[in-house]
Amino acid sequence: MSRDLDVLVVGGGAIGICSAYFLAEQGLQVTIVEQKEVASGCSGANAGLIVPSHSIPLASPGVLCQGLKWMLKPESPFYIKLRFSPILFNWLRRFRKASKYQQMLLGLHTLRDLNYSSLELFDHIISSESLSCDYRKDGWLLAYRTDKGLNKALDEARLLEDHDIDVKILSADDTLKMEPMLRDEITGGIFFPDDAHLDPERFVLALTELLQERGVNIHRQTKVLALEISNGHIKIARTTKEDFKPKQVVLAAGAWSPELVQNLSHELLVQPAKGYSISVKKPDSYPSLPLYLGEAKVAVTPLEDILRFAGTMELSGMDFSINRRRVDAIMHAARDYLRELEVLEIIDTRYGFRPCTPDGLPLIERFPGYDNLIVATGHCMLGISLAPITGKLVSQLVRGQTPDMDLSSFRVDRFR
């Protein structure tokens, strides 16, 4: 016997939970299925940054060449583990094509609009629902130790400034005044006053608790085994616990999304990009601002009880091991840039698989050829940042409303 419901959301990360929030607001009967625990992947392990400043797509000129150079350094910020994989080769080919300057500019416009819209929704949700998640709008400070690293960052900062993102360029002295815990070797910095941060796990879990109070069913440790389809319509979703007969299905399973639609008419060109985070007990002295340690590409986020370091991007497939060299590289970078961090009490070390498309833009649309399947994945490193706006767009698609934004840039079949 299959249970009837309005909407089945597959995935209990930030995207799935925010989608369920806006769907429930529309009065729909919503059920979420999550193969592990809510916020157990990237949504709990990320730096918690909400960053309009991070609107330059991952696919941009020079990134792939730099990644190939870093392949020989296992502790490098960006690592591609080469292996025989036609899917990876196709993804890299599309990535190279998407890295052209003009296409990067189009992506920048799109991500900027998404980021600012999402920031407004964070303000609204957290304020109206009185969510406790250490939400702060303190901006984001990027610090650099070399002239080469700083000059490259200044080029990107001026590009963002040209596209209406507020930027403040700082001298070495001004950078150190803004964050005295930085070491004297800092050559300069860039400050983005519009950026914000929160505790991502607390945000997702607080929203989850609210959804449960409002009647949303959440099935943890429940994996979708198959989607039974007839004439372009999902009839039944079979899971490890029970079967569902949904009117609409929202696929928000992050890096696991492609395997759930591998037998449908279009593939989801998404690669899992592993990133790490290390949370330490907040020391007596800690940075007052969220930081980005420029050349090392490590984010530092001060939260209520912890200090979190996050970084690396590893295209190694679904590799569930923890590479200690990469974790150690993050901690070494923290000590290279910051003073008074010699002794730290590590609380936990996590990793998550960021779902990355070749052009760095998400996939948000009704799946081509299927009338009741909506895809919401492929957010790269911006999953938490873009979760609210994605959830709102998903709810508009489900209701048959005109979305607040043009979704043509997020088509599933744009890589064909």
TORFI-504988 format. One record per residue (C-alpha): residue number from 1; residue in three letters; z, y, x. Coordinates in steps of 0.2 Angstrom, whole numbers. Example, Ala and Ser with C-alpha at 12.3 -4.5 7.8 and 13.67 -1.06 7.14 Angstrom:
TORFI-504988
+-----+-----+-------+-------+-------+
|   n | res |     w |     v |     u |
+-----+-----+-------+-------+-------+
|   1 | ALA |    39 |   -22 |    62 |
|   2 | SER |    36 |    -5 |    68 |
+-----+-----+-------+-------+-------+
//
This chain:
TORFI-504988
+-----+-----+-------+-------+-------+
|   n | res |     w |     v |     u |
+-----+-----+-------+-------+-------+
|   1 | MET |     0 |     0 |     0 |
|   2 | SER |    -5 |    17 |     7 |
|   3 | ARG |     5 |    33 |     4 |
|   4 | ASP |    -4 |    47 |    -4 |
|   5 | LEU |    -1 |    65 |     4 |
|   6 | ASP |   -10 |    81 |     5 |
|   7 | VAL |   -11 |    83 |    24 |
|   8 | LEU |    -7 |    71 |    39 |
|   9 | VAL |    -4 |    80 |    55 |
|  10 | VAL |    -6 |    69 |    70 |
|  11 | GLY |     4 |    75 |    85 |
|  12 | GLY |    22 |    82 |    86 |
|  13 | GLY |    19 |    95 |    99 |
|  14 | ALA |    18 |   114 |    98 |
|  15 | ILE |     1 |   114 |    90 |
|  16 | GLY |     5 |   100 |    77 |
|  17 | ILE |    22 |   108 |    72 |
|  18 | CYS |    14 |   125 |    70 |
|  19 | SER |     0 |   118 |    60 |
|  20 | ALA |    13 |   110 |    49 |
|  21 | TYR |    23 |   126 |    47 |
|  22 | PHE |     8 |   136 |    40 |
|  23 | LEU |     2 |   121 |    30 |
|  24 | ALA |    19 |   120 |    22 |
|  25 | GLU |    20 |   138 |    19 |
|  26 | GLN |     4 |   136 |     8 |
|  27 | GLY |    14 |   123 |    -3 |
|  28 | LEU |     5 |   108 |     4 |
|  29 | GLN |    14 |    91 |     6 |
|  30 | VAL |    13 |    88 |    24 |
|  31 | THR |    18 |    73 |    35 |
|  32 | ILE |    18 |    73 |    54 |
|  33 | VAL |    16 |    57 |    65 |
|  34 | GLU |    21 |    58 |    83 |
|  35 | GLN |    19 |    43 |    95 |
|  36 | LYS |    34 |    47 |   105 |
|  37 | GLU |    47 |    61 |   101 |
|  38 | VAL |    43 |    79 |    95 |
|  39 | ALA |    40 |    91 |   110 |
|  40 | SER |    41 |    76 |   122 |
|  41 | GLY |    25 |    80 |   131 |
|  42 | CYS |    18 |    97 |   137 |
|  43 | SER |    26 |   106 |   123 |
|  44 | GLY |    44 |   103 |   131 |
|  45 | ALA |    39 |   103 |   149 |
|  46 | ASN |    30 |   119 |   151 |
|  47 | ALA |    35 |   136 |   158 |
|  48 | GLY |    37 |   144 |   140 |
|  49 | LEU |    25 |   158 |   144 |
|  50 | ILE |    16 |   168 |   130 |
|  51 | VAL |     3 |   177 |   141 |
|  52 | PRO |   -11 |   188 |   135 |
|  53 | SER |   -13 |   191 |   154 |
|  54 | HIS |   -19 |   173 |   156 |
|  55 | SER |   -35 |   176 |   146 |
|  56 | ILE |   -47 |   172 |   160 |
|  57 | PRO |   -53 |   154 |   157 |
|  58 | LEU |   -49 |   140 |   169 |
|  59 | ALA |   -68 |   138 |   171 |
|  60 | SER |   -72 |   154 |   181 |
|  61 | PRO |   -83 |   157 |   197 |
|  62 | GLY |   -76 |   148 |   212 |
|  63 | VAL |   -63 |   137 |   204 |
|  64 | LEU |   -72 |   121 |   206 |
|  65 | CYS |   -76 |   124 |   224 |
|  66 | GLN |   -58 |   128 |   228 |
|  67 | GLY |   -53 |   112 |   219 |
|  68 | LEU |   -64 |   102 |   229 |
|  69 | LYS |   -57 |   110 |   245 |
|  70 | TRP |   -40 |   106 |   239 |
|  71 | MET |   -44 |    87 |   236 |
|  72 | LEU |   -38 |    83 |   254 |
|  73 | LYS |   -21 |    91 |   251 |
|  74 | PRO |   -11 |    80 |   239 |
|  75 | GLU |     2 |    94 |   237 |
|  76 | SER |   -11 |   107 |   233 |
|  77 | PRO |    -9 |   117 |   216 |
|  78 | PHE |   -26 |   110 |   209 |
|  79 | TYR |   -30 |    92 |   213 |
|  80 | ILE |   -45 |    81 |   207 |
|  81 | LYS |   -42 |    63 |   210 |
|  82 | LEU |   -60 |    57 |   212 |
|  83 | ARG |   -63 |    40 |   204 |
|  84 | PHE |   -78 |    31 |   196 |
|  85 | SER |   -77 |    39 |   178 |
|  86 | PRO |   -93 |    44 |   169 |
|  87 | ILE |   -82 |    54 |   157 |
|  88 | LEU |   -74 |    64 |   172 |
|  89 | PHE |   -91 |    67 |   180 |
|  90 | ASN |   -99 |    73 |   164 |
|  91 | TRP |   -83 |    85 |   161 |
|  92 | LEU |   -85 |    92 |   179 |
|  93 | ARG |  -104 |    95 |   176 |
|  94 | ARG |  -100 |   104 |   161 |
|  95 | PHE |   -85 |   113 |   169 |
|  96 | ARG |   -97 |   119 |   183 |
|  97 | LYS |  -110 |   126 |   170 |
|  98 | ALA |   -96 |   135 |   160 |
|  99 | SER |   -90 |   143 |   177 |
| 100 | LYS |  -104 |   156 |   177 |
| 101 | TYR |   -98 |   174 |   176 |
| 102 | GLN |  -106 |   179 |   159 |
| 103 | GLN |   -99 |   164 |   151 |
| 104 | MET |   -82 |   167 |   158 |
| 105 | LEU |   -82 |   185 |   151 |
| 106 | LEU |   -86 |   178 |   134 |
| 107 | GLY |   -71 |   166 |   136 |
| 108 | LEU |   -60 |   180 |   142 |
| 109 | HIS |   -64 |   190 |   126 |
| 110 | THR |   -60 |   175 |   115 |
| 111 | LEU |   -44 |   170 |   124 |
| 112 | ARG |   -38 |   188 |   124 |
| 113 | ASP |   -39 |   190 |   105 |
| 114 | LEU |   -31 |   173 |   102 |
| 115 | ASN |   -17 |   177 |   114 |
| 116 | TYR |   -13 |   194 |   106 |
| 117 | SER |   -14 |   187 |    88 |
| 118 | SER |    -2 |   173 |    93 |
| 119 | LEU |    10 |   185 |   101 |
| 120 | GLU |    11 |   194 |    84 |
| 121 | LEU |    14 |   178 |    75 |
| 122 | PHE |    28 |   173 |    87 |
| 123 | ASP |    36 |   190 |    83 |
| 124 | HIS |    35 |   186 |    65 |
| 125 | ILE |    40 |   168 |    64 |
| 126 | ILE |    55 |   170 |    76 |
| 127 | SER |    61 |   185 |    67 |
| 128 | SER |    58 |   180 |    49 |
| 129 | GLU |    65 |   162 |    52 |
| 130 | SER |    79 |   168 |    64 |
| 131 | LEU |    75 |   154 |    76 |
| 132 | SER |    86 |   153 |    92 |
| 133 | CYS |    74 |   149 |   106 |
| 134 | ASP |    78 |   162 |   120 |
| 135 | TYR |    63 |   173 |   115 |
| 136 | ARG |    61 |   188 |   126 |
| 137 | LYS |    47 |   201 |   129 |
| 138 | ASP |    51 |   205 |   147 |
| 139 | GLY |    33 |   205 |   154 |
| 140 | TRP |    27 |   194 |   168 |
| 141 | LEU |    28 |   198 |   187 |
| 142 | LEU |    15 |   191 |   199 |
| 143 | ALA |    21 |   191 |   217 |
| 144 | TYR |    10 |   188 |   232 |
| 145 | ARG |    14 |   185 |   251 |
| 146 | THR |    -3 |   187 |   258 |
| 147 | ASP |   -16 |   201 |   258 |
| 148 | LYS |   -30 |   188 |   254 |
| 149 | GLY |   -20 |   181 |   239 |
| 150 | LEU |   -16 |   199 |   233 |
| 151 | ASN |   -33 |   205 |   234 |
| 152 | LYS |   -41 |   191 |   224 |
| 153 | ALA |   -27 |   194 |   211 |
| 154 | LEU |   -31 |   212 |   210 |
| 155 | ASP |   -49 |   209 |   206 |
| 156 | GLU |   -44 |   198 |   192 |
| 157 | ALA |   -31 |   211 |   186 |
| 158 | ARG |   -44 |   225 |   186 |
| 159 | LEU |   -55 |   213 |   176 |
| 160 | LEU |   -41 |   211 |   163 |
| 161 | GLU |   -38 |   229 |   163 |
| 162 | ASP |   -56 |   232 |   159 |
| 163 | HIS |   -54 |   221 |   144 |
| 164 | ASP |   -39 |   231 |   136 |
| 165 | ILE |   -25 |   220 |   144 |
| 166 | ASP |   -11 |   231 |   150 |
| 167 | VAL |    -9 |   229 |   169 |
| 168 | LYS |     3 |   238 |   182 |
| 169 | ILE |    -2 |   236 |   200 |
| 170 | LEU |    14 |   237 |   212 |
| 171 | SER |    17 |   240 |   230 |
| 172 | ALA |    27 |   228 |   240 |
| 173 | ASP |    42 |   240 |   238 |
| 174 | ASP |    40 |   242 |   219 |
| 175 | THR |    38 |   223 |   218 |
| 176 | LEU |    54 |   220 |   227 |
| 177 | LYS |    63 |   234 |   217 |
| 178 | MET |    58 |   225 |   201 |
| 179 | GLU |    64 |   208 |   207 |
| 180 | PRO |    76 |   209 |   221 |
| 181 | MET |    77 |   190 |   223 |
| 182 | LEU |    59 |   190 |   231 |
| 183 | ARG |    59 |   189 |   249 |
| 184 | ASP |    54 |   203 |   260 |
| 185 | GLU |    37 |   195 |   265 |
| 186 | ILE |    30 |   200 |   248 |
| 187 | THR |    14 |   211 |   251 |
| 188 | GLY |    13 |   217 |   233 |
| 189 | GLY |    13 |   212 |   215 |
| 190 | ILE |     5 |   214 |   197 |
| 191 | PHE |    15 |   216 |   181 |
| 192 | PHE |     9 |   212 |   164 |
| 193 | PRO |    21 |   221 |   152 |
| 194 | ASP |    14 |   213 |   136 |
| 195 | ASP |    19 |   195 |   141 |
| 196 | ALA |    34 |   186 |   133 |
| 197 | HIS |    43 |   170 |   136 |
| 198 | LEU |    54 |   157 |   127 |
| 199 | ASP |    62 |   140 |   129 |
| 200 | PRO |    47 |   130 |   122 |
| 201 | GLU |    57 |   114 |   118 |
| 202 | ARG |    70 |   124 |   108 |
| 203 | PHE |    56 |   133 |    99 |
| 204 | VAL |    47 |   118 |    94 |
| 205 | LEU |    63 |   108 |    89 |
| 206 | ALA |    70 |   123 |    79 |
| 207 | LEU |    54 |   124 |    69 |
| 208 | THR |    54 |   105 |    67 |
| 209 | GLU |    72 |   106 |    59 |
| 210 | LEU |    66 |   120 |    48 |
| 211 | LEU |    51 |   110 |    42 |
| 212 | GLN |    62 |    95 |    38 |
| 213 | GLU |    73 |   106 |    28 |
| 214 | ARG |    58 |   111 |    18 |
| 215 | GLY |    52 |    93 |    14 |
| 216 | VAL |    40 |    90 |    28 |
| 217 | ASN |    41 |    71 |    33 |
| 218 | ILE |    41 |    68 |    52 |
| 219 | HIS |    38 |    50 |    58 |
| 220 | ARG |    43 |    49 |    77 |
| 221 | GLN |    38 |    34 |    87 |
| 222 | THR |    23 |    31 |    76 |
| 223 | LYS |     6 |    29 |    83 |
| 224 | VAL |   -10 |    30 |    74 |
| 225 | LEU |   -20 |    14 |    77 |
| 226 | ALA |   -36 |    18 |    67 |
| 227 | LEU |   -44 |    30 |    55 |
| 228 | GLU |   -53 |    20 |    41 |
| 229 | ILE |   -69 |    30 |    36 |
| 230 | SER |   -81 |    29 |    22 |
| 231 | ASN |   -96 |    41 |    20 |
| 232 | GLY |   -89 |    54 |    32 |
| 233 | HIS |   -72 |    54 |    24 |
| 234 | ILE |   -56 |    47 |    31 |
| 235 | LYS |   -49 |    36 |    18 |
| 236 | ILE |   -34 |    28 |    27 |
| 237 | ALA |   -24 |    32 |    43 |
| 238 | ARG |   -16 |    16 |    49 |
| 239 | THR |    -1 |    18 |    60 |
| 240 | THR |    12 |     6 |    68 |
| 241 | LYS |    24 |    10 |    54 |
| 242 | GLU |    14 |    12 |    38 |
| 243 | ASP |    -3 |    17 |    31 |
| 244 | PHE |    -7 |    34 |    24 |
| 245 | LYS |   -20 |    40 |    12 |
| 246 | PRO |   -22 |    59 |    16 |
| 247 | LYS |   -33 |    72 |     8 |
| 248 | GLN |   -34 |    80 |    25 |
| 249 | VAL |   -31 |    75 |    43 |
| 250 | VAL |   -26 |    87 |    57 |
| 251 | LEU |   -29 |    80 |    74 |
| 252 | ALA |   -17 |    89 |    86 |
| 253 | ALA |   -13 |    75 |    98 |
| 254 | GLY |   -17 |    85 |   114 |
| 255 | ALA |   -24 |    74 |   128 |
| 256 | TRP |   -23 |    59 |   117 |
| 257 | SER |   -35 |    66 |   104 |
| 258 | PRO |   -51 |    59 |   111 |
| 259 | GLU |   -46 |    41 |   110 |
| 260 | LEU |   -43 |    43 |    91 |
| 261 | VAL |   -61 |    48 |    87 |
| 262 | GLN |   -70 |    38 |   100 |
| 263 | ASN |   -79 |    29 |    87 |
| 264 | LEU |   -85 |    44 |    77 |
| 265 | SER |  -101 |    54 |    79 |
| 266 | HIS |   -95 |    67 |    92 |
| 267 | GLU |   -84 |    64 |   108 |
| 268 | LEU |   -70 |    76 |   112 |
| 269 | LEU |   -74 |    82 |   130 |
| 270 | VAL |   -55 |    84 |   135 |
| 271 | GLN |   -48 |    79 |   151 |
| 272 | PRO |   -29 |    76 |   154 |
| 273 | ALA |   -23 |    88 |   167 |
| 274 | LYS |    -6 |    84 |   173 |
| 275 | GLY |     7 |    97 |   177 |
| 276 | TYR |    25 |    96 |   182 |
| 277 | SER |    41 |   106 |   178 |
| 278 | ILE |    58 |   106 |   186 |
| 279 | SER |    73 |   113 |   177 |
| 280 | VAL |    88 |   117 |   187 |
| 281 | LYS |   105 |   123 |   182 |
| 282 | LYS |   104 |   142 |   182 |
| 283 | PRO |   112 |   147 |   199 |
| 284 | ASP |   124 |   162 |   201 |
| 285 | SER |   109 |   172 |   207 |
| 286 | TYR |    93 |   170 |   198 |
| 287 | PRO |    77 |   180 |   195 |
| 288 | SER |    79 |   192 |   180 |
| 289 | LEU |    60 |   191 |   175 |
| 290 | PRO |    48 |   177 |   173 |
| 291 | LEU |    38 |   176 |   189 |
| 292 | TYR |    22 |   169 |   196 |
| 293 | LEU |    22 |   164 |   214 |
| 294 | GLY |     4 |   169 |   217 |
| 295 | GLU |    -3 |   159 |   231 |
| 296 | ALA |     7 |   143 |   226 |
| 297 | LYS |     2 |   145 |   208 |
| 298 | VAL |    20 |   141 |   202 |
| 299 | ALA |    28 |   149 |   187 |
| 300 | VAL |    47 |   153 |   187 |
| 301 | THR |    55 |   156 |   170 |
| 302 | PRO |    74 |   161 |   168 |
| 303 | LEU |    80 |   153 |   152 |
| 304 | GLU |    98 |   153 |   144 |
| 305 | ASP |   106 |   140 |   154 |
| 306 | ILE |    92 |   134 |   166 |
| 307 | LEU |    79 |   141 |   178 |
| 308 | ARG |    63 |   132 |   176 |
| 309 | PHE |    49 |   130 |   189 |
| 310 | ALA |    32 |   124 |   184 |
| 311 | GLY |    15 |   121 |   192 |
| 312 | THR |     1 |   111 |   198 |
| 313 | MET |   -14 |   104 |   189 |
| 314 | GLU |   -19 |    87 |   193 |
| 315 | LEU |   -35 |    79 |   186 |
| 316 | SER |   -30 |    61 |   189 |
| 317 | GLY |   -33 |    53 |   171 |
| 318 | MET |   -18 |    46 |   162 |
| 319 | ASP |    -8 |    43 |   177 |
| 320 | PHE |    11 |    41 |   171 |
| 321 | SER |    18 |    41 |   189 |
| 322 | ILE |    28 |    56 |   196 |
| 323 | ASN |    20 |    62 |   213 |
| 324 | ARG |    35 |    67 |   223 |
| 325 | ARG |    25 |    77 |   235 |
| 326 | ARG |    18 |    88 |   221 |
| 327 | VAL |    36 |    90 |   214 |
| 328 | ASP |    43 |    94 |   232 |
| 329 | ALA |    28 |   107 |   234 |
| 330 | ILE |    34 |   117 |   219 |
| 331 | MET |    52 |   118 |   225 |
| 332 | HIS |    46 |   122 |   243 |
| 333 | ALA |    36 |   136 |   235 |
| 334 | ALA |    51 |   143 |   226 |
| 335 | ARG |    61 |   144 |   242 |
| 336 | ASP |    47 |   152 |   251 |
| 337 | TYR |    46 |   166 |   239 |
| 338 | LEU |    64 |   168 |   233 |
| 339 | ARG |    80 |   170 |   242 |
| 340 | GLU |    97 |   162 |   238 |
| 341 | LEU |    89 |   146 |   231 |
| 342 | GLU |    95 |   134 |   246 |
| 343 | VAL |   106 |   124 |   234 |
| 344 | LEU |   100 |   120 |   217 |
| 345 | GLU |   106 |   107 |   204 |
| 346 | ILE |    91 |    98 |   197 |
| 347 | ILE |    93 |    94 |   178 |
| 348 | ASP |    77 |    85 |   175 |
| 349 | THR |    59 |    84 |   181 |
| 350 | ARG |    45 |    82 |   169 |
| 351 | TYR |    27 |    81 |   168 |
| 352 | GLY |    14 |    83 |   154 |
| 353 | PHE |    -5 |    81 |   151 |
| 354 | ARG |   -13 |    97 |   147 |
| 355 | PRO |   -28 |    94 |   136 |
| 356 | CYS |   -42 |   103 |   145 |
| 357 | THR |   -60 |   107 |   139 |
| 358 | PRO |   -74 |   111 |   152 |
| 359 | ASP |   -74 |   129 |   147 |
| 360 | GLY |   -56 |   132 |   145 |
| 361 | LEU |   -57 |   136 |   127 |
| 362 | PRO |   -49 |   125 |   113 |
| 363 | LEU |   -57 |   115 |   100 |
| 364 | ILE |   -53 |   121 |    83 |
| 365 | GLU |   -64 |   116 |    68 |
| 366 | ARG |   -68 |   104 |    55 |
| 367 | PHE |   -75 |    89 |    64 |
| 368 | PRO |   -94 |    88 |    62 |
| 369 | GLY |  -100 |    75 |    49 |
| 370 | TYR |   -82 |    72 |    42 |
| 371 | ASP |   -76 |    82 |    27 |
| 372 | ASN |   -57 |    80 |    29 |
| 373 | LEU |   -54 |    79 |    48 |
| 374 | ILE |   -49 |    95 |    57 |
| 375 | VAL |   -47 |    95 |    76 |
| 376 | ALA |   -35 |   107 |    85 |
| 377 | THR |   -33 |   102 |   104 |
| 378 | GLY |   -40 |   107 |   121 |
| 379 | HIS |   -29 |   122 |   124 |
| 380 | CYS |   -28 |   119 |   143 |
| 381 | MET |   -12 |   128 |   150 |
| 382 | LEU |   -10 |   139 |   134 |
| 383 | GLY |    -4 |   126 |   122 |
| 384 | ILE |    13 |   135 |   119 |
| 385 | SER |     5 |   153 |   120 |
| 386 | LEU |    -8 |   149 |   107 |
| 387 | ALA |     1 |   137 |    95 |
| 388 | PRO |     5 |   149 |    81 |
| 389 | ILE |   -12 |   156 |    79 |
| 390 | THR |   -20 |   139 |    80 |
| 391 | GLY |    -8 |   133 |    67 |
| 392 | LYS |   -13 |   148 |    56 |
| 393 | LEU |   -32 |   144 |    58 |
| 394 | VAL |   -29 |   126 |    55 |
| 395 | SER |   -20 |   130 |    38 |
| 396 | GLN |   -35 |   141 |    33 |
| 397 | LEU |   -47 |   128 |    37 |
| 398 | VAL |   -37 |   115 |    27 |
| 399 | ARG |   -37 |   127 |    12 |
| 400 | GLY |   -55 |   131 |    13 |
| 401 | GLN |   -51 |   150 |    17 |
| 402 | THR |   -61 |   161 |    28 |
| 403 | PRO |   -52 |   160 |    45 |
| 404 | ASP |   -45 |   176 |    53 |
| 405 | MET |   -56 |   173 |    68 |
| 406 | ASP |   -74 |   168 |    71 |
| 407 | LEU |   -72 |   149 |    76 |
| 408 | SER |   -90 |   147 |    83 |
| 409 | SER |   -83 |   147 |   101 |
| 410 | PHE |   -71 |   132 |    97 |
| 411 | ARG |   -85 |   120 |    90 |
| 412 | VAL |   -83 |   102 |    95 |
| 413 | ASP |  -101 |   100 |    99 |
| 414 | ARG |  -104 |   115 |   110 |
| 415 | PHE |  -105 |   105 |   126 |
| 416 | ARG |  -120 |    95 |   119 |
+-----+-----+-------+-------+-------+
//
